[in-house]
Amino acid sequence: MAPRGAHDPRSPGPARTMMDTTTRGPARGHGVPGSPRRSSPAKWIRTFHPEPEAPARLLCFPHAGGSAGGYHRLSAALVGRAETLVVQYPGRQDRLGEPCAGSVEELVDGVLGELVPRIGDGRPLGLFGHSMGALVAFETAHRLQRLGAAPDVLFVSARRAPSLAEPTGSRDLPLDDEELVAELRRLGGIDDELLAEPGILRFALPAMRGDCALLDRYRYRPREALECAVVGVLGEADAGVGEQHMRPWSSETRGEYHLRVLPGGHFYLHEQLPRLTALIDDALSNRL
């Protein structure tokens, strides 16, 4: 994988943590001129295992309906290799009293307000987004590039390339709670007992629906390609995303593109944590 900023040719937690409420405030860092103003401390970014001396940073973006707690196990697995920062979207966990974001741009604005003051110390930066999070990470990478702070690697997990039209008749916004729960069961990754618990669903479904509405409003805009490497990751048994949907991500970068297929379905990352951790470490260490 090429070093940061190079223009090399392109190369051929368990779901129960959705309700986890563990948080920790951010560390101090360096800013980038012209960046968005930082919002209140620890509103958008959680750091479960602070490592100011780690050789790299990884910023993780949850899936639709997901929360920061879902990346706690990955953060722990990367200790010693990367400091993991995790985005907390509004409308869930400790941000339950806030309305869900109305657009991907709103999420990016909030994240950059806290991320940019941390970066600029020369450590490699990776962005990892799963499903909906891949789109948010993608748009964040573009904004960082325009600020002159492009990430080194963008990991896009289990999400079709943004340039691809959604299948005819598909929609990100289910009609009612029953349909939404059925979709969550189809995707897997969330314990059935949680989906059968009304008290939990009362808090979880509004966030899921808000995120799905956000996805419905998202529109892809062709623009200058990213400079960073892009690594696609996919579960081989994913019912909604296949290799043919992931390959077009290669057109979104002037850097290298790699696609890795791991055992498992849409939420393969819960079952394949050691493999995923090794893949992330290799990419951030320029070993792919």
N, C-alpha and C positions, 0 to 999 in steps of 0.2 A: 504494500500500500504506500502511496506517495506521501512525502512529508507535507506538513500543513502549508497551504497556499500554492502547491505545485500544480502544474497543468499537464499532468501525465496523460497519455492516451488511456482509454477505457479498456480494462481487461475483460477477455471473454467472461409467589406465596399462596399458598392455597387460596381459593376464592373467598374463604371465610374472612380473610383479612380485608375484604371490601369494607367491613364495618370497624376496622381497627382505628383507634383514635390517638395513637402514639404520635407526638410531634416534638420537634426540637427546633430552636431558633437557628438562624444562619450565622456563619462566620463573616468577618470583615474581609474586603478584598479591594481591588483596584477598579477604577471606572474607565469607560470609553467615552470620549467626547461626543456630544450630540445624541446621547442615549435617552430613553424615556426616564422621567423622574421616578425614583424608587418609592413604592408605596409603603404602608406600615410594615414593621419587621415581621418576618415569618408568615406573611399572609398568603403568599403564593408558592413558596418553596420550602420544603422540609428537608432536614438533614438528620437522618437517623443515626449515622455513624460518622461524626465529623473527623476529617483527616486532612488537616491543612498541609501536611507533608506528603500526601499521596502523590504518585507520579502523574496522575491524570484525573480529570473530572468527567462524570457522566450525569447528564440531566435526563430524567425519565418522565414521560407523559403517559398518563393512564388512558385506558379504553373508555368508551362511552359508558356512563354509569359508574365508572371506577373511581378510586381515590388513592391518595398517596400511600396508605397502608398496604396496598397490594404489592408494592415494591420493597417492602421491608426485608424479605428474605434475600432478594437480589442485592440489596445494599450490604447486607451482612456478608454475603458470599464474595463481594468485591473488596472487602477490607484488605488493605495492604497493596491493592492493585489500582484502585480508583476511588475517589471520594464521590459518593452517589448523592445527587440532589434530586428531589422528587417534587413534581408539580402537584399542588392541591387545587383542583378546580373549585369554584364557588358552588354552593347548593348541596353540600355533603359534609359529613363528619363535623369538624369544628367550625366549618363555614356553612352549616346547615341553614342558618337564618338569612343567608344571602340568596338572591335570585341566581339561577343558572345563567351563564354567559349567553349573550344573544348572537355571538358570532365568533369565528375562529380568530379574527383580528383582535377582539376584546381579550381573548385568552393570551394571545401573543403580547399585547401591550402590558398586561399585568405581569407576565413572566419576565419580560425584559427589564421591567422596572426594578426587579430584585436580582436578576442574573447579572446584568452588565456591571454593576459595581463590584462583583466578585471576580470577574475575569480580567485578563490582561497581564497575568504573571508568568506567561509562557508555558503553562501546563497544557497538554493536549486536552481538547474538549470534545466530547461525544454527545450527541442527542439520540435518545432511544424512545421511540413511540410505538405503542402497540395498538393496532386497529385504528380507532379514531385518533388516538394519540400520535400515530404516524403522520397524519395530515397536519396536526398542530406543530409537531416537530419540524416538518417540512417547511411550513410557513415561518417558523422561528428561525430556521437556518437561513432563509432568504433575507429576513430582516437583519440578522447578525452580519451577513455578508455585506449588505448595504452600509452597515455601520463600520465596516472595516475590521470586523471581529469574527470572521467566518469560522465555523466549527471545523474540526479535523475530520470527523466521521459523522454521518447521519445513518442511524439504524432504523429501518422501516419494517415493522413486524406485522404480518397478517393483515395487510391492507392493500387493495388493488391500487395501481398507480393512479395518481390524480387525473392524468390525461385521458383515462378510459371512461367512457360513458357508463352509467349504471345500467344494469340489465333492464330491458323493457318491462314495465309493470312493477319494478322494485321500488321500495320506499324505505327510508330510514326511520319514519315515524309510524309506529304501530297504532292501530285504531283504539284499543282499549287495554286495560290492565291485563286481561286474560291473554290477549294476543302478545303483549309484551313479555309476560312470564313464559309463554310458549317459545318465544324466540330466544330467551335466555337459556331455557332448557336445551334447545337445539344446538346452541353454540357451546354449551358445556362450560366447565370452569367454576360454576357456582353450585355449592352443595344443595341438593334437593330439599333438605330440611329447612334451609334458609328461604328458599322460594315458596315453601308452604307455610311460613310464619307470617301472619298478617302484620304483626307489630314491626317486623323488619322491613317488609315490603312497603309499608306506609312511608318509611323514610327513604328507601332505596329507589322506588319507581319514579318519583318526581325528578330525581337527578338523571336517571336513564332517559326519561322522556325529554327532558330539557336538552340533553346532549344529542339525542336523535333529531330534535328540531333544528339544532345548530348545524348538524350534518346536512339536513335537507336544504338549508340556506347557503351552504358552501358552494362556491363556483370557482373552478380552476381557471387560473390566468397564465397563459404561456408568457415566459419572460426569460431573461438571461439565465443560462444554466448555472447551477451551483459549482463552486470550485472544489468542494470537499468530496471525499470518497463517500459512496453510498453502499450500505450493506443491507440487502433484503433478507429477512428471515421468515420462514413459513413452516407451519406444521403440515406434514404430508397428508394428513386426513382432514384438513380444514374443509368444511362443507361449503364454504362460500367464497374462498379465495384459492386459486391454483397458481402454478408456476407461470402460466400464460398471462395472469393478471399482475405478477410481480416483475416480470422481465422489462416492461416499459419504464420502470423506474430508472433504468440505465440512461434514458434520454434526458433525465433531469440533472445530469452532472457532466462536467468536463473532466472530472477525475475518474478514478477507478470505480467499477461496479462489481459487486460480488453477490451471489444469491446462495443462501444456505438453507437446505430443507432438513428439518429435524422430525423425529417421530412425534406423533401426537396430532391433536386437532387444533381448533382455533386458539385454545389456551394452552398450547404446547409448553409454554414457558414455565408453568407450574410443575410439569413432570420432567422437564429437561433442563433444570436449573444448572447442573454442573457443565453441561455442554454449552449452554447459553453464556455462562460466566466465562468459560474459556474462549469462546468466540469474541466476546466483547473485549477481553483482555488482549487477545491477539491483534484485534483491529486497532485498539488504542496504542498498542506497542509497535505498530507497523510490521506485523508478522504475517498478515494474510497473503 
